[in-house]
Amino acid sequence: MKKNLEDSLMLAAIRARIEIQAKGRKMEQGQNTTEYGIFIAGVVVVVLLVVGIFSNALQSLWNRVAALISGG
């Protein structure tokens, strides 16, 4: 009887550990998703800043290209 009780407790402890590890992996996946989202938001901000800084130069370039294409 005592052996069965010890075995049952051991199995319960193993199951609990497996569940805790599985929940930990799910939490890590959520953190990775959040980190990627923050990274992508940072990239978008940088791209918008660069386009804003160089907007006059880009507009001038497009105007010159359009003039060349139209034969002007």
CHARMM internal coordinates of N, CA and C (Angstrom, degrees):
IC EDIT
DIST 1 N 1 CA 1.4460
DIST 1 CA 1 C 1.5220
ANGL 1 N 1 CA 1 C 111.54
DIST 1 C 2 N 1.3399
ANGL 1 CA 1 C 2 N 115.51
DIHE 1 N 1 CA 1 C 2 N -43.30
DIST 2 N 2 CA 1.4461
ANGL 1 C 2 N 2 CA 120.35
DIHE 1 CA 1 C 2 N 2 CA -179.61
DIST 2 CA 2 C 1.5311
ANGL 2 N 2 CA 2 C 110.47
DIHE 1 C 2 N 2 CA 2 C -64.63
DIST 2 C 3 N 1.3075
ANGL 2 CA 2 C 3 N 117.91
DIHE 2 N 2 CA 2 C 3 N -38.02
DIST 3 N 3 CA 1.4638
ANGL 2 C 3 N 3 CA 122.63
DIHE 2 CA 2 C 3 N 3 CA 179.37
DIST 3 CA 3 C 1.5275
ANGL 3 N 3 CA 3 C 110.54
DIHE 2 C 3 N 3 CA 3 C -64.08
DIST 3 C 4 N 1.3189
ANGL 3 CA 3 C 4 N 117.44
DIHE 3 N 3 CA 3 C 4 N -41.77
DIST 4 N 4 CA 1.4606
ANGL 3 C 4 N 4 CA 121.56
DIHE 3 CA 3 C 4 N 4 CA 178.44
DIST 4 CA 4 C 1.5291
ANGL 4 N 4 CA 4 C 111.19
DIHE 3 C 4 N 4 CA 4 C -63.42
DIST 4 C 5 N 1.3289
ANGL 4 CA 4 C 5 N 116.05
DIHE 4 N 4 CA 4 C 5 N -39.60
DIST 5 N 5 CA 1.4557
ANGL 4 C 5 N 5 CA 120.43
DIHE 4 CA 4 C 5 N 5 CA 179.25
DIST 5 CA 5 C 1.5301
ANGL 5 N 5 CA 5 C 110.25
DIHE 4 C 5 N 5 CA 5 C -65.52
DIST 5 C 6 N 1.3337
ANGL 5 CA 5 C 6 N 116.34
DIHE 5 N 5 CA 5 C 6 N -42.77
DIST 6 N 6 CA 1.4562
ANGL 5 C 6 N 6 CA 120.19
DIHE 5 CA 5 C 6 N 6 CA 178.35
DIST 6 CA 6 C 1.5282
ANGL 6 N 6 CA 6 C 110.80
DIHE 5 C 6 N 6 CA 6 C -63.56
DIST 6 C 7 N 1.3217
ANGL 6 CA 6 C 7 N 116.16
DIHE 6 N 6 CA 6 C 7 N -42.08
DIST 7 N 7 CA 1.4603
ANGL 6 C 7 N 7 CA 120.20
DIHE 6 CA 6 C 7 N 7 CA 178.27
DIST 7 CA 7 C 1.5256
ANGL 7 N 7 CA 7 C 111.29
DIHE 6 C 7 N 7 CA 7 C -63.48
DIST 7 C 8 N 1.3173
ANGL 7 CA 7 C 8 N 117.07
DIHE 7 N 7 CA 7 C 8 N -40.97
DIST 8 N 8 CA 1.4658
ANGL 7 C 8 N 8 CA 121.10
DIHE 7 CA 7 C 8 N 8 CA 179.09
DIST 8 CA 8 C 1.5228
ANGL 8 N 8 CA 8 C 110.98
DIHE 7 C 8 N 8 CA 8 C -64.63
DIST 8 C 9 N 1.3234
ANGL 8 CA 8 C 9 N 116.38
DIHE 8 N 8 CA 8 C 9 N -42.32
DIST 9 N 9 CA 1.4618
ANGL 8 C 9 N 9 CA 119.88
DIHE 8 CA 8 C 9 N 9 CA 178.48
DIST 9 CA 9 C 1.5264
ANGL 9 N 9 CA 9 C 111.09
DIHE 8 C 9 N 9 CA 9 C -65.23
DIST 9 C 10 N 1.3295
ANGL 9 CA 9 C 10 N 116.71
DIHE 9 N 9 CA 9 C 10 N -39.88
DIST 10 N 10 CA 1.4633
ANGL 9 C 10 N 10 CA 121.17
DIHE 9 CA 9 C 10 N 10 CA 178.70
DIST 10 CA 10 C 1.5248
ANGL 10 N 10 CA 10 C 110.18
DIHE 9 C 10 N 10 CA 10 C -63.30
DIST 10 C 11 N 1.3331
ANGL 10 CA 10 C 11 N 117.43
DIHE 10 N 10 CA 10 C 11 N -44.05
DIST 11 N 11 CA 1.4656
ANGL 10 C 11 N 11 CA 120.92
DIHE 10 CA 10 C 11 N 11 CA 178.69
DIST 11 CA 11 C 1.5247
ANGL 11 N 11 CA 11 C 110.97
DIHE 10 C 11 N 11 CA 11 C -63.89
DIST 11 C 12 N 1.3214
ANGL 11 CA 11 C 12 N 116.81
DIHE 11 N 11 CA 11 C 12 N -40.51
DIST 12 N 12 CA 1.4634
ANGL 11 C 12 N 12 CA 120.37
DIHE 11 CA 11 C 12 N 12 CA 178.83
DIST 12 CA 12 C 1.5299
ANGL 12 N 12 CA 12 C 110.53
DIHE 11 C 12 N 12 CA 12 C -63.69
DIST 12 C 13 N 1.3253
ANGL 12 CA 12 C 13 N 116.89
DIHE 12 N 12 CA 12 C 13 N -40.42
DIST 13 N 13 CA 1.4624
ANGL 12 C 13 N 13 CA 120.68
DIHE 12 CA 12 C 13 N 13 CA 178.89
DIST 13 CA 13 C 1.5314
ANGL 13 N 13 CA 13 C 110.72
DIHE 12 C 13 N 13 CA 13 C -65.61
DIST 13 C 14 N 1.3262
ANGL 13 CA 13 C 14 N 116.90
DIHE 13 N 13 CA 13 C 14 N -40.64
DIST 14 N 14 CA 1.4644
ANGL 13 C 14 N 14 CA 120.97
DIHE 13 CA 13 C 14 N 14 CA 179.06
DIST 14 CA 14 C 1.5263
ANGL 14 N 14 CA 14 C 110.21
DIHE 13 C 14 N 14 CA 14 C -64.91
DIST 14 C 15 N 1.3150
ANGL 14 CA 14 C 15 N 116.86
DIHE 14 N 14 CA 14 C 15 N -44.06
DIST 15 N 15 CA 1.4713
ANGL 14 C 15 N 15 CA 120.47
DIHE 14 CA 14 C 15 N 15 CA 178.95
DIST 15 CA 15 C 1.5258
ANGL 15 N 15 CA 15 C 111.04
DIHE 14 C 15 N 15 CA 15 C -62.37
DIST 15 C 16 N 1.3249
ANGL 15 CA 15 C 16 N 116.36
DIHE 15 N 15 CA 15 C 16 N -42.00
DIST 16 N 16 CA 1.4671
ANGL 15 C 16 N 16 CA 120.25
DIHE 15 CA 15 C 16 N 16 CA 179.45
DIST 16 CA 16 C 1.5249
ANGL 16 N 16 CA 16 C 110.56
DIHE 15 C 16 N 16 CA 16 C -62.82
DIST 16 C 17 N 1.3191
ANGL 16 CA 16 C 17 N 116.03
DIHE 16 N 16 CA 16 C 17 N -41.38
DIST 17 N 17 CA 1.4684
ANGL 16 C 17 N 17 CA 119.87
DIHE 16 CA 16 C 17 N 17 CA 179.32
DIST 17 CA 17 C 1.5219
ANGL 17 N 17 CA 17 C 110.84
DIHE 16 C 17 N 17 CA 17 C -64.44
DIST 17 C 18 N 1.3064
ANGL 17 CA 17 C 18 N 117.53
DIHE 17 N 17 CA 17 C 18 N -41.94
DIST 18 N 18 CA 1.4718
ANGL 17 C 18 N 18 CA 121.60
DIHE 17 CA 17 C 18 N 18 CA 179.05
DIST 18 CA 18 C 1.5299
ANGL 18 N 18 CA 18 C 110.16
DIHE 17 C 18 N 18 CA 18 C -62.50
DIST 18 C 19 N 1.3368
ANGL 18 CA 18 C 19 N 117.13
DIHE 18 N 18 CA 18 C 19 N -43.02
DIST 19 N 19 CA 1.4667
ANGL 18 C 19 N 19 CA 120.92
DIHE 18 CA 18 C 19 N 19 CA 179.02
DIST 19 CA 19 C 1.5274
ANGL 19 N 19 CA 19 C 111.33
DIHE 18 C 19 N 19 CA 19 C -63.98
DIST 19 C 20 N 1.3154
ANGL 19 CA 19 C 20 N 116.64
DIHE 19 N 19 CA 19 C 20 N -41.71
DIST 20 N 20 CA 1.4678
ANGL 19 C 20 N 20 CA 120.57
DIHE 19 CA 19 C 20 N 20 CA 179.62
DIST 20 CA 20 C 1.5307
ANGL 20 N 20 CA 20 C 109.88
DIHE 19 C 20 N 20 CA 20 C -64.32
DIST 20 C 21 N 1.3271
ANGL 20 CA 20 C 21 N 117.16
DIHE 20 N 20 CA 20 C 21 N -42.58
DIST 21 N 21 CA 1.4643
ANGL 20 C 21 N 21 CA 120.25
DIHE 20 CA 20 C 21 N 21 CA 178.65
DIST 21 CA 21 C 1.5244
ANGL 21 N 21 CA 21 C 110.98
DIHE 20 C 21 N 21 CA 21 C -63.80
DIST 21 C 22 N 1.3174
ANGL 21 CA 21 C 22 N 117.61
DIHE 21 N 21 CA 21 C 22 N -40.31
DIST 22 N 22 CA 1.4651
ANGL 21 C 22 N 22 CA 121.29
DIHE 21 CA 21 C 22 N 22 CA 179.72
DIST 22 CA 22 C 1.5275
ANGL 22 N 22 CA 22 C 110.24
DIHE 21 C 22 N 22 CA 22 C -64.52
DIST 22 C 23 N 1.3282
ANGL 22 CA 22 C 23 N 117.57
DIHE 22 N 22 CA 22 C 23 N -42.53
DIST 23 N 23 CA 1.4649
ANGL 22 C 23 N 23 CA 120.63
DIHE 22 CA 22 C 23 N 23 CA 177.86
DIST 23 CA 23 C 1.5170
ANGL 23 N 23 CA 23 C 110.53
DIHE 22 C 23 N 23 CA 23 C -64.69
DIST 23 C 24 N 1.3099
ANGL 23 CA 23 C 24 N 117.64
DIHE 23 N 23 CA 23 C 24 N -37.24
DIST 24 N 24 CA 1.4641
ANGL 23 C 24 N 24 CA 121.45
DIHE 23 CA 23 C 24 N 24 CA 178.05
DIST 24 CA 24 C 1.5150
ANGL 24 N 24 CA 24 C 111.28
DIHE 23 C 24 N 24 CA 24 C -62.89
DIST 24 C 25 N 1.3298
ANGL 24 CA 24 C 25 N 117.50
DIHE 24 N 24 CA 24 C 25 N -40.85
DIST 25 N 25 CA 1.4644
ANGL 24 C 25 N 25 CA 120.83
DIHE 24 CA 24 C 25 N 25 CA 178.27
DIST 25 CA 25 C 1.5199
ANGL 25 N 25 CA 25 C 111.00
DIHE 24 C 25 N 25 CA 25 C -64.63
DIST 25 C 26 N 1.3305
ANGL 25 CA 25 C 26 N 117.12
DIHE 25 N 25 CA 25 C 26 N -39.82
DIST 26 N 26 CA 1.4692
ANGL 25 C 26 N 26 CA 120.44
DIHE 25 CA 25 C 26 N 26 CA 178.51
DIST 26 CA 26 C 1.5200
ANGL 26 N 26 CA 26 C 110.23
DIHE 25 C 26 N 26 CA 26 C -63.67
DIST 26 C 27 N 1.3258
ANGL 26 CA 26 C 27 N 117.36
DIHE 26 N 26 CA 26 C 27 N -40.81
DIST 27 N 27 CA 1.4620
ANGL 26 C 27 N 27 CA 120.54
DIHE 26 CA 26 C 27 N 27 CA 179.32
DIST 27 CA 27 C 1.5244
ANGL 27 N 27 CA 27 C 110.45
DIHE 26 C 27 N 27 CA 27 C -64.85
DIST 27 C 28 N 1.3381
ANGL 27 CA 27 C 28 N 118.11
DIHE 27 N 27 CA 27 C 28 N -39.54
DIST 28 N 28 CA 1.4586
ANGL 27 C 28 N 28 CA 121.37
DIHE 27 CA 27 C 28 N 28 CA 178.66
DIST 28 CA 28 C 1.5190
ANGL 28 N 28 CA 28 C 110.53
DIHE 27 C 28 N 28 CA 28 C -64.03
DIST 28 C 29 N 1.3342
ANGL 28 CA 28 C 29 N 118.01
DIHE 28 N 28 CA 28 C 29 N -37.73
DIST 29 N 29 CA 1.4532
ANGL 28 C 29 N 29 CA 120.57
DIHE 28 CA 28 C 29 N 29 CA 178.66
DIST 29 CA 29 C 1.5163
ANGL 29 N 29 CA 29 C 110.12
DIHE 28 C 29 N 29 CA 29 C -64.55
DIST 29 C 30 N 1.3016
ANGL 29 CA 29 C 30 N 117.71
DIHE 29 N 29 CA 29 C 30 N -39.14
DIST 30 N 30 CA 1.4598
ANGL 29 C 30 N 30 CA 121.43
DIHE 29 CA 29 C 30 N 30 CA 177.60
DIST 30 CA 30 C 1.5173
ANGL 30 N 30 CA 30 C 111.53
DIHE 29 C 30 N 30 CA 30 C -64.33
DIST 30 C 31 N 1.3078
ANGL 30 CA 30 C 31 N 117.06
DIHE 30 N 30 CA 30 C 31 N -38.59
DIST 31 N 31 CA 1.4584
ANGL 30 C 31 N 31 CA 120.89
DIHE 30 CA 30 C 31 N 31 CA 177.65
DIST 31 CA 31 C 1.5201
ANGL 31 N 31 CA 31 C 110.10
DIHE 30 C 31 N 31 CA 31 C -65.51
DIST 31 C 32 N 1.3139
ANGL 31 CA 31 C 32 N 117.84
DIHE 31 N 31 CA 31 C 32 N -41.09
DIST 32 N 32 CA 1.4528
ANGL 31 C 32 N 32 CA 120.27
DIHE 31 CA 31 C 32 N 32 CA 179.08
DIST 32 CA 32 C 1.5192
ANGL 32 N 32 CA 32 C 110.97
DIHE 31 C 32 N 32 CA 32 C -61.98
DIST 32 C 33 N 1.3199
ANGL 32 CA 32 C 33 N 117.23
DIHE 32 N 32 CA 32 C 33 N -41.56
DIST 33 N 33 CA 1.4585
ANGL 32 C 33 N 33 CA 121.26
DIHE 32 CA 32 C 33 N 33 CA 178.63
DIST 33 CA 33 C 1.5230
ANGL 33 N 33 CA 33 C 110.31
DIHE 32 C 33 N 33 CA 33 C -61.98
DIST 33 C 34 N 1.3121
ANGL 33 CA 33 C 34 N 116.96
DIHE 33 N 33 CA 33 C 34 N -43.55
DIST 34 N 34 CA 1.4593
ANGL 33 C 34 N 34 CA 121.21
DIHE 33 CA 33 C 34 N 34 CA 178.77
DIST 34 CA 34 C 1.5195
ANGL 34 N 34 CA 34 C 110.60
DIHE 33 C 34 N 34 CA 34 C -63.54
DIST 34 C 35 N 1.3137
ANGL 34 CA 34 C 35 N 117.19
DIHE 34 N 34 CA 34 C 35 N -42.83
DIST 35 N 35 CA 1.4594
ANGL 34 C 35 N 35 CA 120.65
DIHE 34 CA 34 C 35 N 35 CA 179.47
DIST 35 CA 35 C 1.5193
ANGL 35 N 35 CA 35 C 111.01
DIHE 34 C 35 N 35 CA 35 C -62.65
DIST 35 C 36 N 1.3308
ANGL 35 CA 35 C 36 N 117.61
DIHE 35 N 35 CA 35 C 36 N -41.97
DIST 36 N 36 CA 1.4629
ANGL 35 C 36 N 36 CA 120.29
DIHE 35 CA 35 C 36 N 36 CA 177.47
DIST 36 CA 36 C 1.5200
ANGL 36 N 36 CA 36 C 110.84
DIHE 35 C 36 N 36 CA 36 C -63.39
DIST 36 C 37 N 1.3160
ANGL 36 CA 36 C 37 N 117.45
DIHE 36 N 36 CA 36 C 37 N -40.84
DIST 37 N 37 CA 1.4585
ANGL 36 C 37 N 37 CA 120.86
DIHE 36 CA 36 C 37 N 37 CA 178.63
DIST 37 CA 37 C 1.5156
ANGL 37 N 37 CA 37 C 111.96
DIHE 36 C 37 N 37 CA 37 C -61.39
DIST 37 C 38 N 1.3241
ANGL 37 CA 37 C 38 N 116.78
DIHE 37 N 37 CA 37 C 38 N -43.70
DIST 38 N 38 CA 1.4625
ANGL 37 C 38 N 38 CA 121.08
DIHE 37 CA 37 C 38 N 38 CA 178.31
DIST 38 CA 38 C 1.5225
ANGL 38 N 38 CA 38 C 110.12
DIHE 37 C 38 N 38 CA 38 C -64.65
DIST 38 C 39 N 1.3205
ANGL 38 CA 38 C 39 N 117.53
DIHE 38 N 38 CA 38 C 39 N -41.50
DIST 39 N 39 CA 1.4598
ANGL 38 C 39 N 39 CA 121.62
DIHE 38 CA 38 C 39 N 39 CA 178.89
DIST 39 CA 39 C 1.5253
ANGL 39 N 39 CA 39 C 110.93
DIHE 38 C 39 N 39 CA 39 C -61.64
DIST 39 C 40 N 1.3335
ANGL 39 CA 39 C 40 N 116.95
DIHE 39 N 39 CA 39 C 40 N -46.52
DIST 40 N 40 CA 1.4648
ANGL 39 C 40 N 40 CA 120.95
DIHE 39 CA 39 C 40 N 40 CA -179.73
DIST 40 CA 40 C 1.5268
ANGL 40 N 40 CA 40 C 110.36
DIHE 39 C 40 N 40 CA 40 C -63.40
DIST 40 C 41 N 1.3267
ANGL 40 CA 40 C 41 N 117.50
DIHE 40 N 40 CA 40 C 41 N -40.50
DIST 41 N 41 CA 1.4684
ANGL 40 C 41 N 41 CA 120.52
DIHE 40 CA 40 C 41 N 41 CA 177.48
DIST 41 CA 41 C 1.5261
ANGL 41 N 41 CA 41 C 110.37
DIHE 40 C 41 N 41 CA 41 C -61.52
DIST 41 C 42 N 1.3110
ANGL 41 CA 41 C 42 N 117.68
DIHE 41 N 41 CA 41 C 42 N -39.87
DIST 42 N 42 CA 1.4654
ANGL 41 C 42 N 42 CA 121.21
DIHE 41 CA 41 C 42 N 42 CA 177.31
DIST 42 CA 42 C 1.5128
ANGL 42 N 42 CA 42 C 111.95
DIHE 41 C 42 N 42 CA 42 C -63.80
DIST 42 C 43 N 1.3205
ANGL 42 CA 42 C 43 N 116.65
DIHE 42 N 42 CA 42 C 43 N -41.57
DIST 43 N 43 CA 1.4653
ANGL 42 C 43 N 43 CA 120.50
DIHE 42 CA 42 C 43 N 43 CA 178.72
DIST 43 CA 43 C 1.5268
ANGL 43 N 43 CA 43 C 109.95
DIHE 42 C 43 N 43 CA 43 C -63.24
DIST 43 C 44 N 1.3200
ANGL 43 CA 43 C 44 N 117.09
DIHE 43 N 43 CA 43 C 44 N -42.63
DIST 44 N 44 CA 1.4748
ANGL 43 C 44 N 44 CA 120.93
DIHE 43 CA 43 C 44 N 44 CA 179.08
DIST 44 CA 44 C 1.5265
ANGL 44 N 44 CA 44 C 110.30
DIHE 43 C 44 N 44 CA 44 C -60.67
DIST 44 C 45 N 1.3240
ANGL 44 CA 44 C 45 N 117.12
DIHE 44 N 44 CA 44 C 45 N -43.40
DIST 45 N 45 CA 1.4626
ANGL 44 C 45 N 45 CA 120.60
DIHE 44 CA 44 C 45 N 45 CA 179.41
DIST 45 CA 45 C 1.5214
ANGL 45 N 45 CA 45 C 110.54
DIHE 44 C 45 N 45 CA 45 C -61.95
DIST 45 C 46 N 1.3148
ANGL 45 CA 45 C 46 N 117.69
DIHE 45 N 45 CA 45 C 46 N -43.77
DIST 46 N 46 CA 1.4682
ANGL 45 C 46 N 46 CA 121.41
DIHE 45 CA 45 C 46 N 46 CA 179.80
DIST 46 CA 46 C 1.5227
ANGL 46 N 46 CA 46 C 110.48
DIHE 45 C 46 N 46 CA 46 C -63.26
DIST 46 C 47 N 1.3293
ANGL 46 CA 46 C 47 N 117.56
DIHE 46 N 46 CA 46 C 47 N -44.59
DIST 47 N 47 CA 1.4691
ANGL 46 C 47 N 47 CA 120.82
DIHE 46 CA 46 C 47 N 47 CA 179.69
DIST 47 CA 47 C 1.5266
ANGL 47 N 47 CA 47 C 110.15
DIHE 46 C 47 N 47 CA 47 C -61.49
DIST 47 C 48 N 1.3268
ANGL 47 CA 47 C 48 N 117.47
DIHE 47 N 47 CA 47 C 48 N -44.20
DIST 48 N 48 CA 1.4628
ANGL 47 C 48 N 48 CA 120.14
DIHE 47 CA 47 C 48 N 48 CA 178.79
DIST 48 CA 48 C 1.5241
ANGL 48 N 48 CA 48 C 111.79
DIHE 47 C 48 N 48 CA 48 C -62.68
DIST 48 C 49 N 1.3199
ANGL 48 CA 48 C 49 N 117.64
DIHE 48 N 48 CA 48 C 49 N -40.09
DIST 49 N 49 CA 1.4602
ANGL 48 C 49 N 49 CA 120.62
DIHE 48 CA 48 C 49 N 49 CA 177.65
DIST 49 CA 49 C 1.5224
ANGL 49 N 49 CA 49 C 111.41
DIHE 48 C 49 N 49 CA 49 C -63.99
DIST 49 C 50 N 1.3227
ANGL 49 CA 49 C 50 N 117.24
DIHE 49 N 49 CA 49 C 50 N -44.05
DIST 50 N 50 CA 1.4651
ANGL 49 C 50 N 50 CA 121.01
DIHE 49 CA 49 C 50 N 50 CA -179.61
DIST 50 CA 50 C 1.5269
ANGL 50 N 50 CA 50 C 110.70
DIHE 49 C 50 N 50 CA 50 C -63.86
DIST 50 C 51 N 1.3188
ANGL 50 CA 50 C 51 N 117.09
DIHE 50 N 50 CA 50 C 51 N -44.38
DIST 51 N 51 CA 1.4656
ANGL 50 C 51 N 51 CA 120.61
DIHE 50 CA 50 C 51 N 51 CA 178.16
DIST 51 CA 51 C 1.5228
ANGL 51 N 51 CA 51 C 109.80
DIHE 50 C 51 N 51 CA 51 C -63.01
DIST 51 C 52 N 1.3260
ANGL 51 CA 51 C 52 N 117.47
DIHE 51 N 51 CA 51 C 52 N -41.30
DIST 52 N 52 CA 1.4645
ANGL 51 C 52 N 52 CA 120.51
DIHE 51 CA 51 C 52 N 52 CA 178.13
DIST 52 CA 52 C 1.5176
ANGL 52 N 52 CA 52 C 112.28
DIHE 51 C 52 N 52 CA 52 C -62.82
DIST 52 C 53 N 1.3225
ANGL 52 CA 52 C 53 N 117.01
DIHE 52 N 52 CA 52 C 53 N -41.30
DIST 53 N 53 CA 1.4596
ANGL 52 C 53 N 53 CA 120.93
DIHE 52 CA 52 C 53 N 53 CA -179.14
DIST 53 CA 53 C 1.5310
ANGL 53 N 53 CA 53 C 110.89
DIHE 52 C 53 N 53 CA 53 C -67.76
DIST 53 C 54 N 1.3139
ANGL 53 CA 53 C 54 N 116.74
DIHE 53 N 53 CA 53 C 54 N -41.86
DIST 54 N 54 CA 1.4593
ANGL 53 C 54 N 54 CA 120.64
DIHE 53 CA 53 C 54 N 54 CA -175.79
DIST 54 CA 54 C 1.5272
ANGL 54 N 54 CA 54 C 113.46
DIHE 53 C 54 N 54 CA 54 C -98.42
DIST 54 C 55 N 1.3315
ANGL 54 CA 54 C 55 N 118.43
DIHE 54 N 54 CA 54 C 55 N 16.22
DIST 55 N 55 CA 1.4594
ANGL 54 C 55 N 55 CA 120.08
DIHE 54 CA 54 C 55 N 55 CA -175.33
DIST 55 CA 55 C 1.5262
ANGL 55 N 55 CA 55 C 112.22
DIHE 54 C 55 N 55 CA 55 C -62.35
DIST 55 C 56 N 1.3240
ANGL 55 CA 55 C 56 N 117.74
DIHE 55 N 55 CA 55 C 56 N -41.12
DIST 56 N 56 CA 1.4719
ANGL 55 C 56 N 56 CA 119.82
DIHE 55 CA 55 C 56 N 56 CA 179.12
DIST 56 CA 56 C 1.5250
ANGL 56 N 56 CA 56 C 111.50
DIHE 55 C 56 N 56 CA 56 C -63.96
DIST 56 C 57 N 1.3173
ANGL 56 CA 56 C 57 N 116.54
DIHE 56 N 56 CA 56 C 57 N -42.30
DIST 57 N 57 CA 1.4630
ANGL 56 C 57 N 57 CA 119.86
DIHE 56 CA 56 C 57 N 57 CA 179.19
DIST 57 CA 57 C 1.5252
ANGL 57 N 57 CA 57 C 110.71
DIHE 56 C 57 N 57 CA 57 C -65.75
DIST 57 C 58 N 1.3215
ANGL 57 CA 57 C 58 N 117.18
DIHE 57 N 57 CA 57 C 58 N -40.30
DIST 58 N 58 CA 1.4621
ANGL 57 C 58 N 58 CA 120.30
DIHE 57 CA 57 C 58 N 58 CA 178.78
DIST 58 CA 58 C 1.5220
ANGL 58 N 58 CA 58 C 111.55
DIHE 57 C 58 N 58 CA 58 C -66.27
DIST 58 C 59 N 1.3242
ANGL 58 CA 58 C 59 N 116.82
DIHE 58 N 58 CA 58 C 59 N -40.48
DIST 59 N 59 CA 1.4614
ANGL 58 C 59 N 59 CA 120.21
DIHE 58 CA 58 C 59 N 59 CA 178.72
DIST 59 CA 59 C 1.5249
ANGL 59 N 59 CA 59 C 110.27
DIHE 58 C 59 N 59 CA 59 C -64.80
DIST 59 C 60 N 1.3076
ANGL 59 CA 59 C 60 N 117.49
DIHE 59 N 59 CA 59 C 60 N -40.77
DIST 60 N 60 CA 1.4608
ANGL 59 C 60 N 60 CA 121.42
DIHE 59 CA 59 C 60 N 60 CA 177.77
DIST 60 CA 60 C 1.5269
ANGL 60 N 60 CA 60 C 110.76
DIHE 59 C 60 N 60 CA 60 C -63.33
DIST 60 C 61 N 1.3134
ANGL 60 CA 60 C 61 N 116.27
DIHE 60 N 60 CA 60 C 61 N -42.22
DIST 61 N 61 CA 1.4681
ANGL 60 C 61 N 61 CA 119.96
DIHE 60 CA 60 C 61 N 61 CA 178.47
DIST 61 CA 61 C 1.5179
ANGL 61 N 61 CA 61 C 111.05
DIHE 60 C 61 N 61 CA 61 C -62.12
DIST 61 C 62 N 1.3391
ANGL 61 CA 61 C 62 N 117.20
DIHE 61 N 61 CA 61 C 62 N -45.77
DIST 62 N 62 CA 1.4679
ANGL 61 C 62 N 62 CA 120.51
DIHE 61 CA 61 C 62 N 62 CA 179.42
DIST 62 CA 62 C 1.5208
ANGL 62 N 62 CA 62 C 111.07
DIHE 61 C 62 N 62 CA 62 C -62.25
DIST 62 C 63 N 1.3292
ANGL 62 CA 62 C 63 N 117.17
DIHE 62 N 62 CA 62 C 63 N -39.81
DIST 63 N 63 CA 1.4617
ANGL 62 C 63 N 63 CA 120.42
DIHE 62 CA 62 C 63 N 63 CA 178.87
DIST 63 CA 63 C 1.5295
ANGL 63 N 63 CA 63 C 110.89
DIHE 62 C 63 N 63 CA 63 C -63.67
DIST 63 C 64 N 1.3302
ANGL 63 CA 63 C 64 N 117.90
DIHE 63 N 63 CA 63 C 64 N -41.47
DIST 64 N 64 CA 1.4708
ANGL 63 C 64 N 64 CA 120.74
DIHE 63 CA 63 C 64 N 64 CA 178.38
DIST 64 CA 64 C 1.5265
ANGL 64 N 64 CA 64 C 110.88
DIHE 63 C 64 N 64 CA 64 C -65.54
DIST 64 C 65 N 1.3272
ANGL 64 CA 64 C 65 N 117.22
DIHE 64 N 64 CA 64 C 65 N -41.88
DIST 65 N 65 CA 1.4618
ANGL 64 C 65 N 65 CA 121.29
DIHE 64 CA 64 C 65 N 65 CA 178.66
DIST 65 CA 65 C 1.5302
ANGL 65 N 65 CA 65 C 109.56
DIHE 64 C 65 N 65 CA 65 C -63.19
DIST 65 C 66 N 1.3331
ANGL 65 CA 65 C 66 N 116.61
DIHE 65 N 65 CA 65 C 66 N -43.87
DIST 66 N 66 CA 1.4721
ANGL 65 C 66 N 66 CA 120.20
DIHE 65 CA 65 C 66 N 66 CA -179.97
DIST 66 CA 66 C 1.5274
ANGL 66 N 66 CA 66 C 110.57
DIHE 65 C 66 N 66 CA 66 C -63.40
DIST 66 C 67 N 1.3168
ANGL 66 CA 66 C 67 N 116.61
DIHE 66 N 66 CA 66 C 67 N -38.78
DIST 67 N 67 CA 1.4754
ANGL 66 C 67 N 67 CA 120.51
DIHE 66 CA 66 C 67 N 67 CA 178.83
DIST 67 CA 67 C 1.5301
ANGL 67 N 67 CA 67 C 110.36
DIHE 66 C 67 N 67 CA 67 C -65.57
DIST 67 C 68 N 1.3176
ANGL 67 CA 67 C 68 N 116.98
DIHE 67 N 67 CA 67 C 68 N -41.38
DIST 68 N 68 CA 1.4726
ANGL 67 C 68 N 68 CA 120.18
DIHE 67 CA 67 C 68 N 68 CA 178.85
DIST 68 CA 68 C 1.5212
ANGL 68 N 68 CA 68 C 111.75
DIHE 67 C 68 N 68 CA 68 C -65.41
DIST 68 C 69 N 1.3147
ANGL 68 CA 68 C 69 N 116.51
DIHE 68 N 68 CA 68 C 69 N -39.32
DIST 69 N 69 CA 1.4672
ANGL 68 C 69 N 69 CA 120.40
DIHE 68 CA 68 C 69 N 69 CA -179.01
DIST 69 CA 69 C 1.5184
ANGL 69 N 69 CA 69 C 110.39
DIHE 68 C 69 N 69 CA 69 C -68.53
DIST 69 C 70 N 1.3321
ANGL 69 CA 69 C 70 N 116.61
DIHE 69 N 69 CA 69 C 70 N -39.32
DIST 70 N 70 CA 1.4613
ANGL 69 C 70 N 70 CA 119.24
DIHE 69 CA 69 C 70 N 70 CA -177.29
DIST 70 CA 70 C 1.5292
ANGL 70 N 70 CA 70 C 112.00
DIHE 69 C 70 N 70 CA 70 C -80.09
DIST 70 C 71 N 1.3263
ANGL 70 CA 70 C 71 N 116.68
DIHE 70 N 70 CA 70 C 71 N -2.37
DIST 71 N 71 CA 1.4744
ANGL 70 C 71 N 71 CA 120.33
DIHE 70 CA 70 C 71 N 71 CA 176.52
DIST 71 CA 71 C 1.5091
ANGL 71 N 71 CA 71 C 112.53
DIHE 70 C 71 N 71 CA 71 C 89.55
DIST 71 C 72 N 1.2993
ANGL 71 CA 71 C 72 N 118.05
DIHE 71 N 71 CA 71 C 72 N 13.49
DIST 72 N 72 CA 1.4627
ANGL 71 C 72 N 72 CA 121.30
DIHE 71 CA 71 C 72 N 72 CA -176.68
DIST 72 CA 72 C 1.4548
ANGL 72 N 72 CA 72 C 110.84
DIHE 71 C 72 N 72 CA 72 C -94.69
END
COOR INIT
IC SEED 1 N 1 CA 1 C
IC BUILD
